[in-house]
Amino acid sequence: MMTQVDPDATETDTNMDKQSTTELNDTNIYKLQLAVMSIVNSIIEFKGAIDFM
């Protein structure tokens, strides 16, 4: 992903841009973890159901 550099931007603006990108990545990682956990839970429940039969 290319970030556009604003020639008029102050250092604070640039830091704020970086911070919002980091927050976005954290949210995506969190969503990914939730997805992985739910898949794992489904597999465990499915395995339990098979064992129960």
ZAVOMI-116722 format. One record per atom (N, C-alpha, C): residue number from 0; atom name; x, y, z. Coordinates in pm, 1 decimal. Each point is the difference from the previous one (the first is absolute). Example, Ala and Ser with C-alpha at 12.3 -4.5 7.8 and 13.67 -1.06 7.14 Angstrom:
// residues 2
     i   at         c1         c2         c3
     0    N     1319.0     -569.0      780.0
     0   CA      -89.0      119.0        0.0
     0    C       90.0      120.0        0.0
     1    N      -35.0      105.0      -72.0
     1   CA       82.0      119.0        6.0
     1    C      -77.0      109.0       73.0
This chain:
// residues 53
     i   at         c1         c2         c3
     0    N       85.0     -119.5        0.0
     0   CA      -85.0      119.5        0.0
     0    C       88.0      123.6        0.0
     1    N      -22.1       89.1      -92.8
     1   CA       79.4      121.8       -5.2
     1    C      -67.4      108.2       82.7
     2    N       81.5       68.6       82.4
     2   CA      -55.1      113.6       73.3
     2    C       41.8      126.0      -73.0
     3    N      -95.5       86.5      -23.2
     3   CA       30.8      125.2      -67.1
     3    C       60.8       95.9      100.5
     4    N      106.4       67.3      -41.1
     4   CA       64.8       95.6       88.8
     4    C      -51.8      138.6      -34.7
     5    N      -56.1       66.0      100.3
     5   CA      -50.7      135.6      -17.6
     5    C      115.6       96.1       25.0
     6    N       42.3       75.2     -101.8
     6   CA      115.5       89.5       17.7
     6    C      -24.5      106.4      106.8
     7    N     -127.3       37.1       21.9
     7   CA      -31.2      104.4       97.9
     7    C      -22.7      -56.7      139.4
     8    N        3.6     -131.9       14.2
     8   CA      -32.8      -61.4      128.7
     8    C      110.2       25.9      101.7
     9    N      -42.5       24.3      121.9
     9   CA       96.7       15.2      109.0
     9    C       35.6     -138.3       51.2
    10    N      100.2       -7.9       86.8
    10   CA       41.8     -129.2       53.5
    10    C     -114.6      -63.4       78.7
    11    N      -76.6       82.7       70.3
    11   CA     -112.5      -50.6       79.3
    11    C     -102.6      -67.8      -89.8
    12    N      -30.0       61.3     -113.5
    12   CA      -95.1      -58.9      -95.1
    12    C       47.0     -138.8      -42.4
    13    N      128.8       -8.1      -33.5
    13   CA       56.0     -127.2      -45.2
    13    C      -10.6     -103.9      110.0
    14    N       31.4       38.7      124.2
    14   CA       -8.7      -93.0      112.6
    14    C     -143.1      -46.5       21.2
    15    N      -95.2       92.1      -16.0
    15   CA     -140.9      -36.2       16.3
    15    C      -41.4     -100.9     -106.9
    16    N       47.3       20.3     -121.8
    16   CA      -28.4      -94.7     -108.6
    16    C       53.2     -138.2       35.0
    17    N      124.1       -3.9       49.4
    17   CA       60.8     -128.0       37.1
    17    C      -81.3      -66.2      109.7
    18    N      -43.7       80.2       97.5
    18   CA      -74.3      -54.0      114.0
    18    C     -132.1      -61.6      -46.1
    19    N      -71.2       68.5      -87.7
    19   CA     -129.0      -53.0      -45.9
    19    C       20.3     -128.2      -80.4
    20    N      110.4       -8.0      -74.8
    20   CA       30.0     -122.6      -74.2
    20    C       26.0     -113.9       97.0
    21    N       74.5       28.6      107.6
    21   CA       30.9     -102.1      100.6
    21    C     -127.9      -48.4       66.1
    22    N      -89.7       92.7       34.2
    22   CA     -126.6      -37.8       63.1
    22    C      -80.8      -89.2      -93.3
    23    N        2.8       30.1     -127.3
    23   CA      -71.0      -78.9     -100.3
    23    C       55.4     -141.8       -3.5
    24    N      133.3      -11.6        1.8
    24   CA       63.3     -131.5       -1.8
    24    C      -36.1      -79.3      124.2
    25    N       -1.0       65.9      117.4
    25   CA      -35.9      -67.9      124.8
    25    C     -140.9      -56.7      -10.8
    26    N      -91.8       78.0      -55.8
    26   CA     -138.5      -44.9      -14.3
    26    C       -7.3     -121.5      -91.4
    27    N       75.5        4.0     -109.7
    27   CA       -0.2     -112.7      -93.8
    27    C       56.6     -125.2       64.4
    28    N      107.8       16.4       78.9
    28   CA       60.8     -114.5       68.8
    28    C     -100.7      -58.1       98.3
    29    N      -71.6       89.3       71.5
    29   CA      -99.8      -44.0       97.5
    29    C     -110.6      -80.1      -69.4
    30    N      -47.0       51.0     -113.6
    30   CA     -105.0      -69.8      -75.8
    30    C       50.3     -135.1      -48.5
    31    N      126.4       -3.2      -44.2
    31   CA       59.4     -124.6      -48.2
    31    C        6.4     -101.9      113.0
    32    N       41.5       45.4      119.4
    32   CA        7.5      -89.2      116.3
    32    C     -137.4      -55.8       32.6
    33    N     -101.7       85.8       -2.0
    33   CA     -136.6      -45.1       28.2
    33    C      -43.1     -105.8     -100.8
    34    N       29.6       24.2     -127.3
    34   CA      -37.3      -94.4     -105.2
    34    C       68.5     -134.4       21.7
    35    N      129.3        3.6       27.6
    35   CA       75.7     -123.7       21.9
    35    C      -55.7      -74.6      120.8
    36    N      -27.7       73.7      108.2
    36   CA      -52.0      -62.6      121.2
    36    C     -134.5      -66.0      -25.9
    37    N      -86.9       66.0      -75.4
    37   CA     -132.5      -57.7      -25.5
    37    C       11.6     -124.6      -87.4
    38    N       93.6        1.5      -94.5
    38   CA       22.0     -118.9      -84.3
    38    C       48.8     -115.5       86.4
    39    N       96.6       27.7       87.2
    39   CA       54.4     -103.6       89.1
    39    C     -110.4      -55.7       89.5
    40    N      -82.5       89.2       55.1
    40   CA     -110.7      -44.6       85.4
    40    C      -95.7      -90.3      -76.6
    41    N      -30.0       36.1     -123.5
    41   CA      -89.7      -81.2      -82.8
    41    C       57.6     -139.3      -20.6
    42    N      129.6       -6.0      -28.8
    42   CA       65.7     -129.7      -22.2
    42    C       -7.3      -83.9      127.4
    43    N       28.3       62.0      114.7
    43   CA       -2.7      -72.8      127.8
    43    C     -140.9      -52.5       27.2
    44    N     -100.9       84.4      -21.3
    44   CA     -138.9      -41.8       23.0
    44    C      -37.9     -113.3      -95.0
    45    N       42.1       11.5     -125.1
    45   CA      -29.9     -102.2     -100.3
    45    C       64.2     -132.7       39.5
    46    N      125.9        7.6       44.4
    46   CA       71.8     -119.9       42.9
    46    C      -71.0      -62.9      119.8
    47    N      -43.8       85.7       92.6
    47   CA      -71.7      -47.9      117.7
    47    C     -128.0      -71.1      -39.2
    48    N      -70.0       53.9      -99.1
    48   CA     -125.1      -60.6      -46.1
    48    C       26.3     -137.5      -61.1
    49    N      106.8      -11.5      -75.5
    49   CA       35.0     -129.1      -61.8
    49    C       35.0     -102.0      108.7
    50    N       79.8       42.2       98.2
    50   CA       37.6      -89.3      110.1
    50    C     -124.0      -44.8       76.2
    51    N      -96.3       90.6       10.8
    51   CA     -121.9      -26.6       77.2
    51    C      -86.0     -106.0      -69.1
    52    N        5.9       -2.9     -133.5
    52   CA      -74.5     -100.2      -76.5
    52    C       63.2     -133.4       30.4
